[in-house]
Each structure stands twice: as structure tokens, then as C-alpha cells.
Amino acid sequence: AQSVTQLGSHVSVSEGALVLLRCNYSSSVPPYLFWYVQYPNQGLQLLLKYTSAATLVKGINGFEAEFKKSETSFHLTKPSAHMSDAAEYFCAVSDRAAGNKLTFGGGTRVLVKP
Amino acid sequence: NAGVTQTPKFQVLKTGQSMTLQCAQDMNHNSMYWYRQDPGMGLRLIYYSASEGTTDKGEVPNGYNVSRLNKREFSLRLESAAPSQTSVYFCASVPTGDRKLYGYTFGSGTRLTVV
């Protein structure tokens, strides 16, 4: 079975500082990996995805993530945090062998301090 | 705008009552999903429908039933609501084949409280 672990349920960063959100996955097949963002009282919006092409993936709003097979990781980064980045972020892995089900991590809530 | 539409947005039920959460997508997606979101637990899959006419259990199916009415619509039913079903429910859809690489599209959610 696939699983996703996000280290840190809450992260606090200063505006302009690096944002780093950690995600480790477990999958028996080469994975498809996703990062989603959820703003308060809204649904989930796709930030970026890894689907076995380039290992460094660029997404919306200046975010990027690097797939490292040897570390089974897919960490999300943004060089300079903005107040609008305050949200909850979810890492997910797709089970391509069974209906493309997404398995989510527990989420990381980001607080941006002025 | 194209997307996934969920109704209702908010609902309060008494223990033992029943209700159906509705979901419709207009993107011609084959696969549809129901998730529940609880604090600290991310989203957990309740049921999914890989294609019209099929449904399968996910991680937390107990207390729920689903119907894939047609390609557009996928409903979730609570037959006898319990306080443990207080949650935010999300419907999602995704195409199949190469287009699945575009990722899921999520609805805006239904916030359900069972008292």
C-alpha cells in the first residue's frame, strides 16, 4: 500500500524567507506525486506534479519540488515566502494500479510572519 | 466555469438522520472520488468510481454508500448519521489515460456537522 508522510504539521516562516515543506512517500511502483494547496474554507488546488519526466518540477506561485528516488522524497520549496502563501499544503501519491486513487499526507499548515 | 460542483455547502444533521451529498463534474472525466478531511489526518478516501458503472471502497467506507448515477454525477449517502461523520467532504474527478497527468480537480467541499 502506498503512504505519504509530511514532517511537521505546522511551519512558521518570516516573509521573504525560504519555505521548505517535507514529504516522504512509500510506493511499490514508480510514483506519480503531487502537491496541493488549500486556502481557508476552500477546496484543494494543484500546485505541481511529478509524473516521471524531469525530477525538478516547477509549479504555480513560485513553488518547486524535487523528486529524489534514493530518498523517497518530494520536498516542496519556495525561495521567498509571501503573506499569500499562508495555507495548508498536502503531498499526495497516486496509485496508478488501482483507479488512480490519491493517498494524502496529513498536511502542513504554513504561517507567514510579517 | 468548468469544474466540480458539490451541494450542499453546509449541513447540520441530527444523529440517525440520513442525507445525500451531491457531486457533479462537467469535464467529461471518467473517474470520481469522495474524500473526507479531518484535522491532522489529511484527506482519506471513502469511495471511488474508476469509470461509469463501477464503484469501489476506499480507506474509510463504513457508514457510507455511493451511486455513480451517470458519467457526470457521483453521490455520497449517509444512511444513519453519527457524530464521527462530522467532517468536510470533498468530491474530486480526474480523466483517464494520459490526461490523468493533469491531476485531480476538487470541489469546494461540504461541511457536515452531526449533533
Chai-1 contact restraints between the chains, C-beta under 6 A:
chainA,res_idxA,chainB,res_idxB,connection_type,confidence,min_distance_angstrom,max_distance_angstrom,comment,restraint_id
A,F34,B,G103,contact,1.0,0.0,6.0,A-B,restraint_1
A,G43,B,F106,contact,1.0,0.0,6.0,A-B,restraint_2
A,G43,B,G107,contact,1.0,0.0,6.0,A-B,restraint_3
A,G43,B,S108,contact,1.0,0.0,6.0,A-B,restraint_4
A,G43,B,G109,contact,1.0,0.0,6.0,A-B,restraint_5
A,L44,B,F106,contact,1.0,0.0,6.0,A-B,restraint_6
A,L46,B,G103,contact,1.0,0.0,6.0,A-B,restraint_7
A,K49,B,G103,contact,1.0,0.0,6.0,A-B,restraint_8
A,T51,B,L101,contact,1.0,0.0,6.0,A-B,restraint_9
A,F90,B,G42,contact,1.0,0.0,6.0,A-B,restraint_10
A,G99,B,Y48,contact,1.0,0.0,6.0,A-B,restraint_11
A,G99,B,A50,contact,1.0,0.0,6.0,A-B,restraint_12
A,N100,B,S31,contact,1.0,0.0,6.0,A-B,restraint_13
A,N100,B,V94,contact,1.0,0.0,6.0,A-B,restraint_14
A,N100,B,K100,contact,1.0,0.0,6.0,A-B,restraint_15
A,K101,B,L45,contact,1.0,0.0,6.0,A-B,restraint_16
A,F104,B,G42,contact,1.0,0.0,6.0,A-B,restraint_17
A,F104,B,L43,contact,1.0,0.0,6.0,A-B,restraint_18
A,G105,B,G42,contact,1.0,0.0,6.0,A-B,restraint_19
A,G106,B,G40,contact,1.0,0.0,6.0,A-B,restraint_20
A,G106,B,M41,contact,1.0,0.0,6.0,A-B,restraint_21
A,G106,B,G42,contact,1.0,0.0,6.0,A-B,restraint_22
A,G107,B,G42,contact,1.0,0.0,6.0,A-B,restraint_23
